[in-house]
C-alpha cells in the first residue's frame, strides 16, 4: 500500500474553522499601532523614559511593553527572576557588564538571574525596545542590594494610575490584560 500525497488546497477551500473555540479562552488581542504617537498610551517611568503596555498576563506572570527613551545615560540596574526577550525597534542600548550593543532590528535574550546596568549611549536620543519580561525585575545598587522591583502586578497598578490621570480611565488597562 502506498501513501498518496494530499491534493493541493484550492483557493475556494479557504473557510474558517467551523467549531467553537475552547470554553473560557481569552479573546485575541490586536494592537494596530504599537509605536503610537498618542502620548496618553505611554506611562512615564522617569524623566525622558516611558512605557507602553502591550500584554499584561497575570496568570503567566509576565508582561510585554515598549520602553521609549528620549535621552542618553543610565536607565536602571536590575536583576530578573525570569527570562527576558527584547527586540529593538529604534535606537540602541547596552549593558555595562557586556561587550555588545543592542541596535535597531536586533534581538536579545536575557537568562534568569542575570544582573546588569542598562544604558542608552551618548549618541542616541531616541530608543524604543519591546521587552517581554517574565517574573520580576529587581532593581539593585552596584553591590546587588535590592532597591525596588517591578512585575506584572506593579505594572498594572502604574498603568491604571497613569490611564486614570490622562483621562482614559483606570480600567483602560484591561485592554492589555489576558
SEMAR-218439 format. One record per residue (C-alpha): residue number from 0; chain; x, y, z. Coordinates in nm, 2 decimals. Example, Ala and Ser with C-alpha at 12.3 -4.5 7.8 and 13.67 -1.06 7.14 Angstrom:
residues 2
nr: 0 | kette: A | X: 1.23 | Y: -0.45 | Z: 0.78
nr: 1 | kette: A | X: 1.37 | Y: -0.11 | Z: 0.71
//
This chain:
residues 178
nr: 0 | kette: A | X: 0.00 | Y: 0.00 | Z: 0.00
nr: 1 | kette: A | X: 0.15 | Y: 0.34 | Z: -0.09
nr: 2 | kette: A | X: 0.06 | Y: 0.67 | Z: 0.06
nr: 3 | kette: A | X: -0.07 | Y: 0.93 | Z: -0.17
nr: 4 | kette: A | X: 0.00 | Y: 1.30 | Z: -0.13
nr: 5 | kette: A | X: -0.28 | Y: 1.52 | Z: -0.02
nr: 6 | kette: A | X: -0.42 | Y: 1.73 | Z: -0.30
nr: 7 | kette: A | X: -0.32 | Y: 2.09 | Z: -0.31
nr: 8 | kette: A | X: -0.58 | Y: 2.31 | Z: -0.14
nr: 9 | kette: A | X: -0.79 | Y: 2.51 | Z: -0.38
nr: 10 | kette: A | X: -0.85 | Y: 2.88 | Z: -0.32
nr: 11 | kette: A | X: -1.22 | Y: 2.83 | Z: -0.26
nr: 12 | kette: A | X: -1.13 | Y: 2.58 | Z: 0.02
nr: 13 | kette: A | X: -1.03 | Y: 2.88 | Z: 0.25
nr: 14 | kette: A | X: -1.31 | Y: 2.86 | Z: 0.50
nr: 15 | kette: A | X: -1.29 | Y: 2.94 | Z: 0.87
nr: 16 | kette: A | X: -1.27 | Y: 2.68 | Z: 1.14
nr: 17 | kette: A | X: -1.63 | Y: 2.56 | Z: 1.19
nr: 18 | kette: A | X: -1.63 | Y: 2.46 | Z: 1.56
nr: 19 | kette: A | X: -1.63 | Y: 2.69 | Z: 1.86
nr: 20 | kette: A | X: -1.31 | Y: 2.78 | Z: 2.03
nr: 21 | kette: A | X: -1.24 | Y: 2.62 | Z: 2.37
nr: 22 | kette: A | X: -1.47 | Y: 2.74 | Z: 2.65
nr: 23 | kette: A | X: -1.31 | Y: 3.01 | Z: 2.87
nr: 24 | kette: A | X: -1.05 | Y: 3.10 | Z: 2.62
nr: 25 | kette: A | X: -0.94 | Y: 3.47 | Z: 2.63
nr: 26 | kette: A | X: -1.01 | Y: 3.67 | Z: 2.32
nr: 27 | kette: A | X: -0.74 | Y: 3.77 | Z: 2.08
nr: 28 | kette: A | X: -0.56 | Y: 4.10 | Z: 2.14
nr: 29 | kette: A | X: -0.47 | Y: 4.31 | Z: 1.84
nr: 30 | kette: A | X: -0.29 | Y: 4.64 | Z: 1.87
nr: 31 | kette: A | X: -0.27 | Y: 4.80 | Z: 1.53
nr: 32 | kette: A | X: -0.04 | Y: 5.10 | Z: 1.61
nr: 33 | kette: A | X: 0.21 | Y: 4.97 | Z: 1.86
nr: 34 | kette: A | X: 0.45 | Y: 5.26 | Z: 1.84
nr: 35 | kette: A | X: 0.17 | Y: 5.52 | Z: 1.86
nr: 36 | kette: A | X: 0.23 | Y: 5.89 | Z: 1.89
nr: 37 | kette: A | X: -0.07 | Y: 5.92 | Z: 2.13
nr: 38 | kette: A | X: 0.11 | Y: 6.03 | Z: 2.45
nr: 39 | kette: A | X: -0.17 | Y: 5.91 | Z: 2.67
nr: 40 | kette: A | X: -0.07 | Y: 5.55 | Z: 2.60
nr: 41 | kette: A | X: 0.28 | Y: 5.60 | Z: 2.73
nr: 42 | kette: A | X: 0.32 | Y: 5.59 | Z: 3.11
nr: 43 | kette: A | X: 0.61 | Y: 5.80 | Z: 3.24
nr: 44 | kette: A | X: 0.88 | Y: 5.60 | Z: 3.42
nr: 45 | kette: A | X: 1.14 | Y: 5.86 | Z: 3.49
nr: 46 | kette: A | X: 1.25 | Y: 6.19 | Z: 3.31
nr: 47 | kette: A | X: 1.28 | Y: 6.11 | Z: 2.94
nr: 48 | kette: A | X: 1.16 | Y: 5.74 | Z: 2.98
nr: 49 | kette: A | X: 0.81 | Y: 5.60 | Z: 2.91
nr: 50 | kette: A | X: 0.65 | Y: 5.26 | Z: 2.90
nr: 51 | kette: A | X: 0.36 | Y: 5.14 | Z: 2.68
nr: 52 | kette: A | X: 0.18 | Y: 4.82 | Z: 2.78
nr: 53 | kette: A | X: 0.11 | Y: 4.57 | Z: 2.51
nr: 54 | kette: A | X: 0.03 | Y: 4.25 | Z: 2.70
nr: 55 | kette: A | X: -0.02 | Y: 4.21 | Z: 3.08
nr: 56 | kette: A | X: -0.05 | Y: 3.84 | Z: 3.16
nr: 57 | kette: A | X: -0.14 | Y: 3.79 | Z: 3.53
nr: 58 | kette: A | X: -0.18 | Y: 3.41 | Z: 3.51
nr: 59 | kette: A | X: 0.15 | Y: 3.37 | Z: 3.33
nr: 60 | kette: A | X: 0.33 | Y: 3.62 | Z: 3.54
nr: 61 | kette: A | X: 0.48 | Y: 3.82 | Z: 3.25
nr: 62 | kette: A | X: 0.43 | Y: 4.15 | Z: 3.07
nr: 63 | kette: A | X: 0.52 | Y: 4.29 | Z: 2.73
nr: 64 | kette: A | X: 0.58 | Y: 4.66 | Z: 2.69
nr: 65 | kette: A | X: 0.76 | Y: 4.91 | Z: 2.48
nr: 66 | kette: A | X: 1.03 | Y: 5.11 | Z: 2.65
nr: 67 | kette: A | X: 1.08 | Y: 5.45 | Z: 2.50
nr: 68 | kette: A | X: 1.38 | Y: 5.67 | Z: 2.59
nr: 69 | kette: A | X: 1.44 | Y: 6.02 | Z: 2.46
nr: 70 | kette: A | X: 1.77 | Y: 6.08 | Z: 2.64
nr: 71 | kette: A | X: 2.11 | Y: 5.90 | Z: 2.68
nr: 72 | kette: A | X: 2.26 | Y: 5.78 | Z: 3.01
nr: 73 | kette: A | X: 2.19 | Y: 5.53 | Z: 3.28
nr: 74 | kette: A | X: 1.83 | Y: 5.40 | Z: 3.29
nr: 75 | kette: A | X: 1.85 | Y: 5.13 | Z: 3.56
nr: 76 | kette: A | X: 2.04 | Y: 4.85 | Z: 3.72
nr: 77 | kette: A | X: 1.84 | Y: 4.53 | Z: 3.77
nr: 78 | kette: A | X: 1.83 | Y: 4.15 | Z: 3.80
nr: 79 | kette: A | X: 1.55 | Y: 3.94 | Z: 3.68
nr: 80 | kette: A | X: 1.39 | Y: 3.63 | Z: 3.82
nr: 81 | kette: A | X: 1.27 | Y: 3.51 | Z: 3.48
nr: 82 | kette: A | X: 1.38 | Y: 3.53 | Z: 3.12
nr: 83 | kette: A | X: 1.36 | Y: 3.85 | Z: 2.92
nr: 84 | kette: A | X: 1.32 | Y: 3.89 | Z: 2.54
nr: 85 | kette: A | X: 1.40 | Y: 4.22 | Z: 2.37
nr: 86 | kette: A | X: 1.35 | Y: 4.35 | Z: 2.02
nr: 87 | kette: A | X: 1.50 | Y: 4.69 | Z: 1.94
nr: 88 | kette: A | X: 1.27 | Y: 4.90 | Z: 1.71
nr: 89 | kette: A | X: 1.47 | Y: 5.22 | Z: 1.72
nr: 90 | kette: A | X: 1.80 | Y: 5.34 | Z: 1.85
nr: 91 | kette: A | X: 2.03 | Y: 5.13 | Z: 2.07
nr: 92 | kette: A | X: 2.12 | Y: 5.04 | Z: 2.42
nr: 93 | kette: A | X: 2.37 | Y: 4.83 | Z: 2.61
nr: 94 | kette: A | X: 2.46 | Y: 4.67 | Z: 2.94
nr: 95 | kette: A | X: 2.78 | Y: 4.79 | Z: 3.11
nr: 96 | kette: A | X: 2.85 | Y: 4.43 | Z: 3.20
nr: 97 | kette: A | X: 2.87 | Y: 4.31 | Z: 2.84
nr: 98 | kette: A | X: 3.06 | Y: 4.40 | Z: 2.53
nr: 99 | kette: A | X: 2.77 | Y: 4.40 | Z: 2.28
nr: 100 | kette: A | X: 2.53 | Y: 4.68 | Z: 2.18
nr: 101 | kette: A | X: 2.16 | Y: 4.61 | Z: 2.10
nr: 102 | kette: A | X: 2.07 | Y: 4.81 | Z: 1.79
nr: 103 | kette: A | X: 1.76 | Y: 4.86 | Z: 1.58
nr: 104 | kette: A | X: 1.64 | Y: 4.54 | Z: 1.43
nr: 105 | kette: A | X: 1.84 | Y: 4.33 | Z: 1.69
nr: 106 | kette: A | X: 1.71 | Y: 4.07 | Z: 1.93
nr: 107 | kette: A | X: 1.84 | Y: 4.00 | Z: 2.28
nr: 108 | kette: A | X: 1.76 | Y: 3.70 | Z: 2.51
nr: 109 | kette: A | X: 1.85 | Y: 3.75 | Z: 2.88
nr: 110 | kette: A | X: 1.86 | Y: 3.44 | Z: 3.10
nr: 111 | kette: A | X: 1.70 | Y: 3.44 | Z: 3.45
nr: 112 | kette: A | X: 1.93 | Y: 3.56 | Z: 3.73
nr: 113 | kette: A | X: 2.15 | Y: 3.80 | Z: 3.53
nr: 114 | kette: A | X: 2.22 | Y: 4.14 | Z: 3.68
nr: 115 | kette: A | X: 2.30 | Y: 4.43 | Z: 3.45
nr: 116 | kette: A | X: 2.31 | Y: 4.81 | Z: 3.41
nr: 117 | kette: A | X: 2.10 | Y: 4.94 | Z: 3.12
nr: 118 | kette: A | X: 2.25 | Y: 5.24 | Z: 2.94
nr: 119 | kette: A | X: 2.15 | Y: 5.44 | Z: 2.63
nr: 120 | kette: A | X: 2.48 | Y: 5.56 | Z: 2.47
nr: 121 | kette: A | X: 2.55 | Y: 5.93 | Z: 2.44
nr: 122 | kette: A | X: 2.50 | Y: 5.92 | Z: 2.06
nr: 123 | kette: A | X: 2.14 | Y: 5.80 | Z: 2.09
nr: 124 | kette: A | X: 1.85 | Y: 6.03 | Z: 2.18
nr: 125 | kette: A | X: 1.56 | Y: 5.81 | Z: 2.06
nr: 126 | kette: A | X: 1.53 | Y: 5.45 | Z: 2.16
nr: 127 | kette: A | X: 1.23 | Y: 5.22 | Z: 2.16
nr: 128 | kette: A | X: 1.26 | Y: 4.85 | Z: 2.25
nr: 129 | kette: A | X: 0.99 | Y: 4.59 | Z: 2.30
nr: 130 | kette: A | X: 1.06 | Y: 4.38 | Z: 2.62
nr: 131 | kette: A | X: 0.89 | Y: 4.06 | Z: 2.73
nr: 132 | kette: A | X: 0.96 | Y: 4.03 | Z: 3.10
nr: 133 | kette: A | X: 0.89 | Y: 3.70 | Z: 3.28
nr: 134 | kette: A | X: 0.87 | Y: 3.72 | Z: 3.65
nr: 135 | kette: A | X: 1.01 | Y: 4.03 | Z: 3.83
nr: 136 | kette: A | X: 1.28 | Y: 4.29 | Z: 3.76
nr: 137 | kette: A | X: 1.45 | Y: 4.35 | Z: 4.09
nr: 138 | kette: A | X: 1.62 | Y: 4.69 | Z: 4.09
nr: 139 | kette: A | X: 1.96 | Y: 4.68 | Z: 4.27
nr: 140 | kette: A | X: 2.25 | Y: 4.90 | Z: 4.36
nr: 141 | kette: A | X: 2.61 | Y: 4.83 | Z: 4.24
nr: 142 | kette: A | X: 2.65 | Y: 4.57 | Z: 4.51
nr: 143 | kette: A | X: 2.33 | Y: 4.39 | Z: 4.43
nr: 144 | kette: A | X: 2.13 | Y: 4.52 | Z: 4.72
nr: 145 | kette: A | X: 1.76 | Y: 4.54 | Z: 4.64
nr: 146 | kette: A | X: 1.62 | Y: 4.89 | Z: 4.59
nr: 147 | kette: A | X: 1.28 | Y: 4.80 | Z: 4.45
nr: 148 | kette: A | X: 1.10 | Y: 4.57 | Z: 4.20
nr: 149 | kette: A | X: 0.85 | Y: 4.56 | Z: 3.91
nr: 150 | kette: A | X: 0.64 | Y: 4.27 | Z: 3.80
nr: 151 | kette: A | X: 0.31 | Y: 4.24 | Z: 3.60
nr: 152 | kette: A | X: 0.11 | Y: 4.34 | Z: 3.91
nr: 153 | kette: A | X: 0.31 | Y: 4.66 | Z: 3.99
nr: 154 | kette: A | X: 0.30 | Y: 4.74 | Z: 3.62
nr: 155 | kette: A | X: -0.08 | Y: 4.71 | Z: 3.61
nr: 156 | kette: A | X: -0.11 | Y: 4.95 | Z: 3.91
nr: 157 | kette: A | X: 0.12 | Y: 5.20 | Z: 3.75
nr: 158 | kette: A | X: -0.06 | Y: 5.18 | Z: 3.42
nr: 159 | kette: A | X: -0.40 | Y: 5.21 | Z: 3.59
nr: 160 | kette: A | X: -0.29 | Y: 5.53 | Z: 3.77
nr: 161 | kette: A | X: -0.15 | Y: 5.67 | Z: 3.45
nr: 162 | kette: A | X: -0.46 | Y: 5.60 | Z: 3.24
nr: 163 | kette: A | X: -0.68 | Y: 5.75 | Z: 3.51
nr: 164 | kette: A | X: -0.46 | Y: 6.06 | Z: 3.52
nr: 165 | kette: A | X: -0.47 | Y: 6.12 | Z: 3.14
nr: 166 | kette: A | X: -0.85 | Y: 6.07 | Z: 3.12
nr: 167 | kette: A | X: -0.87 | Y: 5.72 | Z: 2.97
nr: 168 | kette: A | X: -0.99 | Y: 5.58 | Z: 3.30
nr: 169 | kette: A | X: -0.82 | Y: 5.32 | Z: 3.52
nr: 170 | kette: A | X: -1.00 | Y: 5.03 | Z: 3.36
nr: 171 | kette: A | X: -0.84 | Y: 5.12 | Z: 3.02
nr: 172 | kette: A | X: -0.56 | Y: 4.88 | Z: 3.14
nr: 173 | kette: A | X: -0.80 | Y: 4.59 | Z: 3.09
nr: 174 | kette: A | X: -0.74 | Y: 4.63 | Z: 2.71
nr: 175 | kette: A | X: -0.39 | Y: 4.48 | Z: 2.76
nr: 176 | kette: A | X: -0.47 | Y: 4.21 | Z: 3.02
nr: 177 | kette: A | X: -0.52 | Y: 3.84 | Z: 2.94
//
